[in-house]
Amino acid sequence: MDPAKAILQASNDYWHFHNNGWDLDRLSWGASPVRHARPPRKFASRITRTIYQTSGGRSETDMTTLEYLRPVTVVAARVTGPYSASAAQAWDLMFDWLQRSGAACDITPRYGLLLDDPRVTTPNDCRYEACIPLPDGFGRLPPGLSIKRTPYGAYARERHVGGKVGIARTISKIRSEWMSDHGLVSDTNRPMIEIHLDNPAGVLIAQQRIDVCLPVIFAADHAEVPVVASSKY
């Protein structure tokens, strides 16, 4: 089997949701949720495995890859509302908690989860989660924060530079150009992920890097599920 097809098939076959949080089906790879956090050994042996890479001599900010992302245990702060406002509010909650708890605020990478598709969900109902890897000795979490695991599977990934400025154009380009060229469509069962690579307190907005990750499946093998509002996250 073509390796790209194999890794996408693994992603599609083994992705399960339970209740209102991220969970992994114990039966997926015949192991406990902790042990089967990694993809099947024959598909990937690293944190991510690049299947497609399209650079053509371009800079890293104009290069898209198809990668298998593994789940990460995180502390998450959720805010509901238009992403233009809720993302900043969620990160404010996270950094406020880090400062109060005496933890370092320059944690990278950090993860932003866009749990709803604004194309079908009203802006006021869109949910954004600001996430950091679970720190050691974090103590009790205040209301509004929770422990969970990030989604996993096959993602189209491209680096965006400039913080949140212009990020919508990067998302649109991946969907309309790169995914179409490679026979991929959006997987509506999983959310988009932002991987924040810089400390916003020490890096200018114009230089802040965010890896935009869109969940994908093969168009030829899976008819695209209609994009509908979902509450299963």
C-alpha atoms as one frame of an Amber mdcrd trajectory, in Angstrom:
protein
   0.000   0.000   0.000   1.176   3.498  -0.787   2.589   4.979   2.454   0.465
   8.127   2.252  -2.647   6.031   1.759  -1.666   3.738   4.614  -1.139   6.527
   7.107  -4.413   8.196   6.151  -6.250   4.887   6.433  -4.818   4.387   9.906
  -5.926   7.858  10.866  -9.460   7.287   9.614  -9.891   3.784  11.054  -8.595
   4.509  14.534 -10.088   7.893  15.333 -12.833   7.728  17.985 -14.612  10.219
  20.175 -16.203   9.634  23.584 -18.604  11.983  25.331 -17.422  15.614  25.343
 -13.670  15.124  25.561 -10.841  13.628  23.559 -10.420   9.930  24.225  -8.937
   7.009  22.364 -10.770   3.740  21.881  -8.985   1.015  23.858  -9.700  -1.456
  21.078  -8.215   0.613  18.287  -4.724  -0.833  18.366  -5.327  -3.507  20.988
  -3.735  -1.469  23.771  -4.577   0.974  26.522  -5.215   4.618  25.558  -1.746
   5.575  26.802   0.080   2.898  24.858  -1.819   3.239  21.606  -1.232   6.968
  21.407   1.323   6.166  18.722   0.287   5.126  15.211   0.847   1.515  14.106
   4.588   0.820  13.973   4.628   0.104  10.263   3.129   3.542   9.543   5.230
   5.856  11.688   8.058   5.754  14.203   8.528   9.452  14.967   6.381  12.220
  16.399   5.377  13.085  12.840   6.103  11.406   9.544   6.155  13.508   6.430
   4.443  11.847   3.469   4.064  14.693   1.002   6.338  17.712   0.845   5.944
  20.449  -1.722   8.600  23.110  -1.602  10.057  23.586  -5.064  12.791  25.751
  -3.605  10.330  27.916  -1.685  10.757  29.090   1.912   9.475  27.052   4.860
   6.511  29.455   5.181   5.315  28.406   1.730   5.711  24.659   2.166   2.951
  22.202   3.024   3.508  18.687   4.346   1.222  15.755   5.124   2.081  14.514
   8.605   0.777  12.111  11.232   0.418  14.056  14.480   0.477  12.194  17.772
  -1.710  13.217  20.714  -0.274  15.349  23.502  -1.590  15.522  27.065  -2.356
  19.174  27.736  -3.997  21.669  30.036  -6.738  23.439  28.071  -8.584  26.728
  28.522 -11.786  26.997  26.474 -13.565  30.175  25.416 -16.670  30.339  23.221
 -17.217  33.121  20.729 -15.835  34.483  17.465 -12.307  33.167  16.950 -11.053
  36.710  16.434 -11.767  37.332  20.124 -12.023  33.922  21.794  -8.485  32.850
  20.850  -6.907  35.833  22.604  -9.208  35.415  25.615  -8.329  31.724  25.949
  -4.595  32.465  25.867  -5.087  35.236  28.439  -6.738  32.696  30.756  -3.882
  30.266  30.228  -1.101  32.799  30.838  -2.904  34.218  33.882  -3.019  30.733
  35.403   0.650  30.111  34.608   1.654  33.369  36.278  -0.457  32.718  39.368
   0.907  29.195  39.716   4.510  30.354  39.315   5.056  28.258  36.210   7.122
  29.394  33.244   5.126  31.330  30.667   7.494  30.710  27.760   6.311  27.136
  27.129   6.611  26.004  23.524   5.147  24.473  21.573   1.631  25.509  22.502
  -1.542  24.272  20.814  -4.693  26.086  19.737  -7.706  23.916  18.916 -10.464
  25.345  16.724 -13.262  22.987  17.667 -15.902  24.327  15.285 -15.970  25.178
  11.591 -16.999  28.837  11.242 -18.363  28.052   7.791 -21.296  26.239   9.418
 -21.216  27.310  13.065 -22.318  30.776  14.078 -19.406  32.891  15.359 -20.862
  33.162  18.858 -20.935  29.351  19.146 -17.376  28.662  17.960 -15.141  27.127
  20.634 -11.410  27.746  20.911  -9.062  25.968  23.302  -5.634  27.276  24.296
  -3.469  24.318  25.323  -0.021  23.759  26.823   1.743  20.450  27.501   0.844
  19.241  30.988   3.488  20.743  33.320   4.999  18.869  36.264   3.540  19.580
  39.671   0.755  21.785  38.332  -1.522  21.317  41.370  -5.278  21.861  41.259
  -6.713  23.467  38.143  -9.050  26.445  38.513 -12.533  26.479  36.953 -12.374
  26.841  33.203  -9.242  24.713  32.750  -9.155  20.991  32.077  -6.757  18.165
  31.218  -7.221  16.453  27.884  -5.355  15.092  24.892  -4.993  16.758  21.538
  -6.415  15.054  18.436  -4.175  12.860  16.325  -3.973  11.547  12.792  -3.166
  12.809   9.315  -2.870  16.588   8.948  -1.855  19.005   6.218   0.682  21.278
   7.910   2.059  24.634   6.793   4.069  27.258   8.673   2.570  30.720   8.945
   4.664  33.682  10.108   3.014  36.791  11.517   1.062  35.538  14.511  -2.665
  35.447  13.840  -2.402  38.187  11.205  -3.308  36.723   7.816  -3.720  33.183
   9.139  -7.153  32.853   7.499  -5.502  33.258   4.081  -3.072  30.447   4.877
  -5.957  28.167   5.863  -7.862  29.028   2.694  -4.805  28.374   0.530  -4.241
  24.916   2.027  -7.869  23.967   1.477  -8.355  25.380  -2.014  -4.937  24.671
  -3.523  -2.726  22.114  -1.792  -5.416  19.692  -0.628  -7.119  19.785  -4.007
  -3.831  19.160  -5.837  -3.148  16.071  -3.685  -6.617  14.532  -3.793  -7.412
  15.315  -0.158 -10.481  16.719   1.571 -11.162  17.976   5.076 -11.896  15.430
   7.790 -14.862  17.032   9.512 -14.560  14.700  12.536 -11.427  16.444  13.801
 -10.625  20.093  14.533  -7.950  22.304  13.095  -4.809  22.701  15.214  -2.518
  25.701  15.583   0.978  24.848  16.839   2.491  28.001  18.330   6.288  27.869
  18.199   7.295  31.183  19.808   6.841  32.966  23.122   4.609  35.981  22.322
   6.241  37.980  25.124   9.672  37.747  23.535   9.007  37.652  19.792   7.488
  40.381  17.646   4.108  39.543  16.103   5.570  39.846  12.621   8.055  37.071
  13.484   5.803  34.723  15.452   5.496  31.275  13.856   2.330  29.180  13.888
   2.098  25.815  12.171  -1.413  25.540  10.725  -2.623  21.916  10.735  -5.798
  20.855   8.897  -7.189  17.304   9.325  -7.422  15.470   6.011  -8.614  12.256
   4.361  -8.320  10.938   0.808 -11.118  12.185  -1.439 -10.951   9.062  -3.624
 -11.513   6.642  -0.750 -13.871   8.620   1.460 -16.731  10.745   0.206 -16.428
  14.021   2.034 -18.849  14.160   4.932 -21.030  17.265   4.687 -19.711  20.040
   6.900 -22.198  20.300   9.757 -22.144  21.900  13.166 -20.986  19.429  15.804
 -21.047  19.314  19.588 -19.066  16.102  20.132 -15.830  17.808  21.082
